[in-house]
């Protein structure tokens, strides 16, 4: 009787956790692919409502190259926001 409640809950939790990690892996691979493909980066920007010119595209690509999407990189952000 109790197992009819516990097993679906455990299965749901494991599915959510597994789906999250699969999604993160897929997103990282897509971002790595976009680093070397300016057309994909331009398409993503248009989907988000931005129209990037050449200089902005170069800056975005440079930012993505500086931001390595590897597993052993800490998730810290630097120089985000205004300087005081």
N, CA, C and O atoms as a Tinker XYZ file with bonds, in Angstrom:
   336  protein
     1  N      0.811000   -1.204000    0.000000    73     2
     2  CA     0.000000    0.000000    0.000000    64     1     3
     3  C      0.849000    1.261000    0.000000    63     2     4     5
     4  O      0.617000    2.170000   -0.798000    81     3
     5  N      1.832000    1.321000    0.892000    73     3     6
     6  CA     2.683000    2.504000    0.979000    64     5     7
     7  C      3.543000    2.643000   -0.279000    63     6     8     9
     8  O      3.850000    3.748000   -0.726000    81     7
     9  N      3.927000    1.472000   -0.843000    73     7    10
    10  CA     4.782000    1.520000   -2.033000    64     9    11
    11  C      4.052000    2.123000   -3.229000    63    10    12    13
    12  O      4.697000    2.655000   -4.132000    81    11
    13  N      2.755000    2.055000   -3.254000    73    11    14
    14  CA     1.986000    2.654000   -4.351000    64    13    15
    15  C      2.060000    4.172000   -4.324000    63    14    16    17
    16  O      1.746000    4.814000   -5.327000    81    15
    17  N      2.457000    4.752000   -3.230000    73    15    18
    18  CA     2.617000    6.200000   -3.112000    64    17    19
    19  C      4.082000    6.593000   -3.218000    63    18    20    21
    20  O      4.408000    7.595000   -3.855000    81    19
    21  N      4.966000    5.820000   -2.605000    73    19    22
    22  CA     6.395000    6.166000   -2.536000    64    21    23
    23  C      7.072000    6.026000   -3.890000    63    22    24    25
    24  O      7.811000    6.920000   -4.302000    81    23
    25  N      6.839000    4.937000   -4.580000    73    23    26
    26  CA     7.531000    4.686000   -5.853000    64    25    27
    27  C      7.219000    5.766000   -6.896000    63    26    28    29
    28  O      8.159000    6.237000   -7.537000    81    27
    29  N      5.975000    6.191000   -7.110000    73    27    30
    30  CA     5.743000    7.276000   -8.086000    64    29    31
    31  C      6.411000    8.589000   -7.689000    63    30    32    33
    32  O      6.887000    9.321000   -8.557000    81    31
    33  N      6.455000    8.899000   -6.406000    73    31    34
    34  CA     7.094000   10.143000   -5.966000    64    33    35
    35  C      8.599000   10.081000   -6.209000    63    34    36    37
    36  O      9.187000   11.040000   -6.709000    81    35
    37  N      9.225000    8.958000   -5.856000    73    35    38
    38  CA    10.666000    8.797000   -6.076000    64    37    39
    39  C     10.982000    8.834000   -7.568000    63    38    40    41
    40  O     11.964000    9.450000   -7.982000    81    39
    41  N     10.156000    8.182000   -8.367000    73    39    42
    42  CA    10.358000    8.183000   -9.821000    64    41    43
    43  C     10.235000    9.594000  -10.393000    63    42    44    45
    44  O     11.011000    9.974000  -11.270000    81    43
    45  N      9.283000   10.361000   -9.914000    73    43    46
    46  CA     9.117000   11.742000  -10.371000    64    45    47
    47  C     10.343000   12.580000  -10.027000    63    46    48    49
    48  O     10.834000   13.336000  -10.865000    81    47
    49  N     10.832000   12.450000   -8.811000    73    47    50
    50  CA    12.009000   13.224000   -8.395000    64    49    51
    51  C     13.227000   12.842000   -9.220000    63    50    52    53
    52  O     13.966000   13.717000   -9.671000    81    51
    53  N     13.448000   11.542000   -9.425000    73    51    54
    54  CA    14.589000   11.102000  -10.235000    64    53    55
    55  C     14.462000   11.581000  -11.685000    63    54    56    57
    56  O     15.460000   11.947000  -12.305000    81    55
    57  N     13.254000   11.580000  -12.221000    73    55    58
    58  CA    13.038000   12.068000  -13.579000    64    57    59
    59  C     13.318000   13.550000  -13.709000    63    58    60    61
    60  O     13.908000   13.985000  -14.697000    81    59
    61  N     12.902000   14.334000  -12.722000    73    59    62
    62  CA    13.157000   15.780000  -12.755000    64    61    63
    63  C     14.657000   16.073000  -12.664000    63    62    64    65
    64  O     15.178000   16.912000  -13.398000    81    63
    65  N     15.341000   15.375000  -11.760000    73    63    66
    66  CA    16.781000   15.597000  -11.609000    64    65    67
    67  C     17.513000   15.171000  -12.879000    63    66    68    69
    68  O     18.387000   15.889000  -13.365000    81    67
    69  N     17.160000   14.009000  -13.414000    73    67    70
    70  CA    17.797000   13.538000  -14.647000    64    69    71
    71  C     17.522000   14.472000  -15.812000    63    70    72    73
    72  O     18.427000   14.763000  -16.595000    81    71
    73  N     16.299000   14.942000  -15.940000    73    71    74
    74  CA    15.952000   15.873000  -17.015000    64    73    75
    75  C     16.699000   17.183000  -16.908000    63    74    76    77
    76  O     17.097000   17.762000  -17.919000    81    75
    77  N     16.893000   17.656000  -15.677000    73    75    78
    78  CA    17.642000   18.890000  -15.473000    64    77    79
    79  C     19.070000   18.743000  -15.975000    63    78    80    81
    80  O     19.564000   19.605000  -16.702000    81    79
    81  N     19.741000   17.654000  -15.591000    73    79    82
    82  CA    21.128000   17.483000  -15.997000    64    81    83
    83  C     21.263000   17.234000  -17.497000    63    82    84    85
    84  O     22.235000   17.675000  -18.110000    81    83
    85  N     20.322000   16.549000  -18.078000    73    83    86
    86  CA    20.342000   16.363000  -19.534000    64    85    87
    87  C     20.147000   17.709000  -20.231000    63    86    88    89
    88  O     20.800000   17.982000  -21.238000    81    87
    89  N     19.257000   18.549000  -19.708000    73    87    90
    90  CA    19.041000   19.878000  -20.274000    64    89    91
    91  C     20.271000   20.759000  -20.177000    63    90    92    93
    92  O     20.592000   21.479000  -21.123000    81    91
    93  N     20.962000   20.713000  -19.049000    73    91    94
    94  CA    22.191000   21.499000  -18.884000    64    93    95
    95  C     23.253000   21.032000  -19.864000    63    94    96    97
    96  O     23.935000   21.853000  -20.478000    81    95
    97  N     23.399000   19.729000  -20.015000    73    95    98
    98  CA    24.378000   19.183000  -20.956000    64    97    99
    99  C     24.067000   19.633000  -22.378000    63    98   100   101
   100  O     24.965000   20.052000  -23.109000    81    99
   101  N     22.794000   19.548000  -22.770000    73    99   102
   102  CA    22.387000   19.948000  -24.121000    64   101   103
   103  C     22.629000   21.438000  -24.350000    63   102   104   105
   104  O     23.113000   21.834000  -25.410000    81   103
   105  N     22.295000   22.262000  -23.362000    73   103   106
   106  CA    22.483000   23.704000  -23.494000    64   105   107
   107  C     23.963000   24.048000  -23.633000    63   106   108   109
   108  O     24.321000   24.899000  -24.448000    81   107
   109  N     24.821000   23.406000  -22.859000    73   107   110
   110  CA    26.265000   23.667000  -22.970000    64   109   111
   111  C     26.783000   23.304000  -24.346000    63   110   112   113
   112  O     27.577000   24.044000  -24.927000    81   111
   113  N     26.342000   22.168000  -24.876000    73   111   114
   114  CA    26.786000   21.763000  -26.214000    64   113   115
   115  C     26.324000   22.767000  -27.266000    63   114   116   117
   116  O     27.077000   23.082000  -28.188000    81   115
   117  N     25.090000   23.275000  -27.140000    73   115   118
   118  CA    24.591000   24.262000  -28.091000    64   117   119
   119  C     25.395000   25.555000  -28.016000    63   118   120   121
   120  O     25.708000   26.153000  -29.046000    81   119
   121  N     25.732000   25.990000  -26.797000    73   119   122
   122  CA    26.507000   27.223000  -26.646000    64   121   123
   123  C     27.926000   27.049000  -27.165000    63   122   124   125
   124  O     28.490000   27.984000  -27.733000    81   123
   125  N     28.515000   25.867000  -26.981000    73   123   126
   126  CA    29.843000   25.614000  -27.539000    64   125   127
   127  C     29.807000   25.660000  -29.058000    63   126   128   129
   128  O     30.733000   26.168000  -29.690000    81   127
   129  N     28.744000   25.135000  -29.642000    73   127   130
   130  CA    28.606000   25.143000  -31.099000    64   129   131
   131  C     28.450000   26.562000  -31.626000    63   130   132   133
   132  O     28.957000   26.885000  -32.700000    81   131
   133  N     27.748000   27.418000  -30.872000    73   131   134
   134  CA    27.512000   28.792000  -31.305000    64   133   135
   135  C     28.774000   29.642000  -31.281000    63   134   136   137
   136  O     28.841000   30.660000  -31.969000    81   135
   137  N     29.765000   29.249000  -30.510000    73   135   138
   138  CA    30.996000   30.031000  -30.441000    64   137   139
   139  C     31.661000   30.133000  -31.806000    63   138   140   141
   140  O     32.217000   31.174000  -32.156000    81   139
   141  N     31.605000   29.061000  -32.569000    73   139   142
   142  CA    32.283000   29.049000  -33.862000    64   141   143
   143  C     31.332000   29.271000  -35.036000    63   142   144   145
   144  O     31.766000   29.253000  -36.188000    81   143
   145  N     30.053000   29.480000  -34.766000    73   143   146
   146  CA    29.075000   29.634000  -35.833000    64   145   147
   147  C     28.345000   30.969000  -35.683000    63   146   148   149
   148  O     27.373000   31.052000  -34.932000    81   147
   149  N     28.797000   32.021000  -36.387000    73   147   150
   150  CA    28.168000   33.330000  -36.242000    64   149   151
   151  C     26.709000   33.354000  -36.711000    63   150   152   153
   152  O     25.913000   34.142000  -36.198000    81   151
   153  N     26.348000   32.502000  -37.679000    73   151   154
   154  CA    24.968000   32.483000  -38.139000    64   153   155
   155  C     24.034000   31.993000  -37.031000    63   154   156   157
   156  O     22.935000   32.521000  -36.862000    81   155
   157  N     24.472000   30.988000  -36.282000    73   155   158
   158  CA    23.652000   30.473000  -35.185000    64   157   159
   159  C     23.507000   31.531000  -34.091000    63   158   160   161
   160  O     22.439000   31.676000  -33.497000    81   159
   161  N     24.576000   32.260000  -33.833000    73   159   162
   162  CA    24.520000   33.319000  -32.827000    64   161   163
   163  C     23.577000   34.436000  -33.274000    63   162   164   165
   164  O     22.810000   34.961000  -32.467000    81   163
   165  N     23.632000   34.797000  -34.546000    73   163   166
   166  CA    22.738000   35.821000  -35.087000    64   165   167
   167  C     21.285000   35.359000  -35.012000    63   166   168   169
   168  O     20.398000   36.145000  -34.679000    81   167
   169  N     21.040000   34.087000  -35.322000    73   167   170
   170  CA    19.682000   33.539000  -35.264000    64   169   171
   171  C     19.147000   33.581000  -33.831000    63   170   172   173
   172  O     17.991000   33.941000  -33.607000    81   171
   173  N     19.992000   33.211000  -32.863000    73   171   174
   174  CA    19.563000   33.244000  -31.474000    64   173   175
   175  C     19.243000   34.669000  -31.038000    63   174   176   177
   176  O     18.263000   34.896000  -30.328000    81   175
   177  N     20.064000   35.629000  -31.459000    73   175   178
   178  CA    19.829000   37.021000  -31.096000    64   177   179
   179  C     18.509000   37.513000  -31.686000    63   178   180   181
   180  O     17.759000   38.222000  -31.015000    81   179
   181  N     18.217000   37.142000  -32.940000    73   179   182
   182  CA    16.950000   37.553000  -33.562000    64   181   183
   183  C     15.763000   36.940000  -32.847000    63   182   184   185
   184  O     14.726000   37.589000  -32.704000    81   183
   185  N     15.895000   35.689000  -32.390000    73   183   186
   186  CA    14.803000   35.051000  -31.659000    64   185   187
   187  C     14.550000   35.761000  -30.332000    63   186   188   189
   188  O     13.427000   35.772000  -29.830000    81   187
   189  N     15.593000   36.347000  -29.775000    73   187   190
   190  CA    15.446000   37.076000  -28.518000    64   189   191
   191  C     15.021000   38.521000  -28.753000    63   190   192   193
   192  O     14.784000   39.255000  -27.793000    81   191
   193  N     14.922000   38.938000  -30.005000    73   191   194
   194  CA    14.447000   40.278000  -30.309000    64   193   195
   195  C     15.553000   41.293000  -30.516000    63   194   196   197
   196  O     15.290000   42.496000  -30.522000    81   195
   197  N     16.794000   40.836000  -30.688000    73   195   198
   198  CA    17.919000   41.740000  -30.913000    64   197   199
   199  C     18.378000   41.634000  -32.353000    63   198   200   201
   200  O     18.347000   40.555000  -32.945000    81   199
   201  N     18.804000   42.751000  -32.914000    73   199   202
   202  CA    19.382000   42.764000  -34.246000    64   201   203
   203  C     20.807000   43.279000  -34.109000    63   202   204   205
   204  O     21.024000   44.480000  -33.949000    81   203
   205  N     21.782000   42.370000  -34.170000    73   203   206
   206  CA    23.175000   42.724000  -33.920000    64   205   207
   207  C     23.873000   43.140000  -35.212000    63   206   208   209
   208  O     23.716000   42.501000  -36.253000    81   207
   209  N     24.646000   44.220000  -35.128000    73   207   210
   210  CA    25.473000   44.589000  -36.273000    64   209   211
   211  C     26.808000   43.834000  -36.177000    63   210   212   213
   212  O     27.016000   43.046000  -35.254000    81   211
   213  N     27.702000   44.080000  -37.129000    73   211   214
   214  CA    28.963000   43.334000  -37.191000    64   213   215
   215  C     29.822000   43.484000  -35.949000    63   214   216   217
   216  O     30.382000   42.508000  -35.449000    81   215
   217  N     29.924000   44.706000  -35.456000    73   215   218
   218  CA    30.755000   44.949000  -34.271000    64   217   219
   219  C     30.169000   44.246000  -33.044000    63   218   220   221
   220  O     30.904000   43.665000  -32.246000    81   219
   221  N     28.856000   44.302000  -32.901000    73   219   222
   222  CA    28.212000   43.630000  -31.777000    64   221   223
   223  C     28.351000   42.116000  -31.876000    63   222   224   225
   224  O     28.502000   41.435000  -30.862000    81   223
   225  N     28.300000   41.587000  -33.105000    73   223   226
   226  CA    28.485000   40.147000  -33.297000    64   225   227
   227  C     29.882000   39.730000  -32.872000    63   226   228   229
   228  O     30.053000   38.715000  -32.196000    81   227
   229  N     30.895000   40.521000  -33.271000    73   227   230
   230  CA    32.264000   40.193000  -32.895000    64   229   231
   231  C     32.439000   40.238000  -31.379000    63   230   232   233
   232  O     33.112000   39.386000  -30.799000    81   231
   233  N     31.829000   41.238000  -30.745000    73   231   234
   234  CA    31.924000   41.353000  -29.293000    64   233   235
   235  C     31.233000   40.164000  -28.608000    63   234   236   237
   236  O     31.748000   39.625000  -27.628000    81   235
   237  N     30.080000   39.762000  -29.122000    73   235   238
   238  CA    29.362000   38.628000  -28.534000    64   237   239
   239  C     30.161000   37.340000  -28.689000    63   238   240   241
   240  O     30.232000   36.532000  -27.763000    81   239
   241  N     30.764000   37.149000  -29.865000    73   239   242
   242  CA    31.584000   35.952000  -30.075000    64   241   243
   243  C     32.803000   35.958000  -29.161000    63   242   244   245
   244  O     33.174000   34.922000  -28.609000    81   243
   245  N     33.423000   37.116000  -29.001000    73   243   246
   246  CA    34.586000   37.206000  -28.128000    64   245   247
   247  C     34.200000   36.907000  -26.677000    63   246   248   249
   248  O     34.931000   36.225000  -25.959000    81   247
   249  N     33.051000   37.421000  -26.260000    73   247   250
   250  CA    32.592000   37.143000  -24.895000    64   249   251
   251  C     32.331000   35.650000  -24.705000    63   250   252   253
   252  O     32.645000   35.090000  -23.655000    81   251
   253  N     31.757000   35.009000  -25.718000    73   251   254
   254  CA    31.487000   33.578000  -25.608000    64   253   255
   255  C     32.772000   32.762000  -25.617000    63   254   256   257
   256  O     32.853000   31.729000  -24.952000    81   255
   257  N     33.778000   33.212000  -26.362000    73   255   258
   258  CA    35.055000   32.492000  -26.357000    64   257   259
   259  C     35.761000   32.641000  -25.024000    63   258   260   261
   260  O     36.413000   31.708000  -24.555000    81   259
   261  N     35.632000   33.824000  -24.402000    73   259   262
   262  CA    36.247000   34.032000  -23.096000    64   261   263
   263  C     35.526000   33.234000  -22.022000    63   262   264   265
   264  O     36.143000   32.815000  -21.042000    81   263
   265  N     34.233000   33.020000  -22.193000    73   263   266
   266  CA    33.429000   32.252000  -21.240000    64   265   267
   267  C     33.497000   30.792000  -21.655000    63   266   268   269
   268  O     32.758000   30.366000  -22.542000    81   267
   269  N     34.364000   30.030000  -21.032000    73   267   270
   270  CA    34.502000   28.618000  -21.377000    64   269   271
   271  C     33.368000   27.836000  -20.730000    63   270   272   273
   272  O     33.111000   27.996000  -19.537000    81   271
   273  N     32.689000   26.995000  -21.498000    73   271   274
   274  CA    31.558000   26.210000  -21.003000    64   273   275
   275  C     32.040000   24.801000  -20.680000    63   274   276   277
   276  O     31.558000   23.821000  -21.248000    81   275
   277  N     32.987000   24.716000  -19.769000    73   275   278
   278  CA    33.496000   23.402000  -19.390000    64   277   279
   279  C     32.958000   22.996000  -18.033000    63   278   280   281
   280  O     32.443000   23.829000  -17.287000    81   279
   281  N     33.077000   21.726000  -17.715000    73   279   282
   282  CA    32.510000   21.203000  -16.474000    64   281   283
   283  C     33.288000   21.653000  -15.248000    63   282   284   285
   284  O     32.704000   21.808000  -14.176000    81   283
   285  N     34.588000   21.868000  -15.382000    73   283   286
   286  CA    35.387000   22.179000  -14.205000    64   285   287
   287  C     35.565000   23.669000  -13.975000    63   286   288   289
   288  O     36.448000   24.067000  -13.214000    81   287
   289  N     34.760000   24.498000  -14.604000    73   287   290
   290  CA    34.819000   25.937000  -14.370000    64   289   291
   291  C     33.844000   26.315000  -13.275000    63   290   292   293
   292  O     32.687000   25.898000  -13.313000    81   291
   293  N     34.281000   27.089000  -12.307000    73   291   294
   294  CA    33.329000   27.541000  -11.287000    64   293   295
   295  C     32.324000   28.510000  -11.890000    63   294   296   297
   296  O     32.611000   29.164000  -12.892000    81   295
   297  N     31.165000   28.602000  -11.292000    73   295   298
   298  CA    30.089000   29.424000  -11.826000    64   297   299
   299  C     30.129000   30.861000  -11.357000    63   298   300   301
   300  O     29.078000   31.483000  -11.208000    81   299
   301  N     31.310000   31.409000  -11.119000    73   299   302
   302  CA    31.405000   32.780000  -10.647000    64   301   303
   303  C     31.383000   33.733000  -11.821000    63   302   304   305
   304  O     31.839000   33.406000  -12.917000    81   303
   305  N     30.845000   34.919000  -11.578000    73   303   306
   306  CA    30.818000   35.961000  -12.601000    64   305   307
   307  C     31.717000   37.091000  -12.163000    63   306   308   309
   308  O     31.780000   37.438000  -10.984000    81   307
   309  N     32.412000   37.658000  -13.130000    73   307   310
   310  CA    33.290000   38.778000  -12.843000    64   309   311
   311  C     32.864000   39.988000  -13.637000    63   310   312   313
   312  O     32.337000   39.868000  -14.743000    81   311
   313  N     33.093000   41.144000  -13.073000    73   311   314
   314  CA    32.871000   42.419000  -13.745000    64   313   315
   315  C     31.465000   42.549000  -14.323000    63   314   316   317
   316  O     31.291000   43.036000  -15.440000    81   315
   317  N     30.483000   42.120000  -13.575000    73   315   318
   318  CA    29.094000   42.273000  -13.990000    64   317   319
   319  C     28.525000   43.501000  -13.326000    63   318   320   321
   320  O     28.498000   43.581000  -12.098000    81   319
   321  N     28.072000   44.454000  -14.104000    73   319   322
   322  CA    27.488000   45.656000  -13.536000    64   321   323
   323  C     28.414000   46.853000  -13.665000    63   322   324   325
   324  O     29.439000   46.803000  -14.346000    81   323
   325  N     28.033000   47.912000  -13.006000    73   323   326
   326  CA    28.788000   49.169000  -13.104000    64   325   327
   327  C     29.937000   49.189000  -12.120000    63   326   328   329
   328  O     29.903000   48.559000  -11.063000    81   327
   329  N     30.946000   49.930000  -12.505000    73   327   330
   330  CA    32.057000   50.154000  -11.596000    64   329   331
   331  C     31.748000   51.351000  -10.714000    63   330   332   333
   332  O     31.077000   52.292000  -11.138000    81   331
   333  N     32.233000   51.309000   -9.506000    73   331   334
   334  CA    31.979000   52.405000   -8.577000    64   333   335
   335  C     33.113000   53.387000   -8.561000    63   334   336
   336  O     33.063000   54.377000   -7.830000    81   335
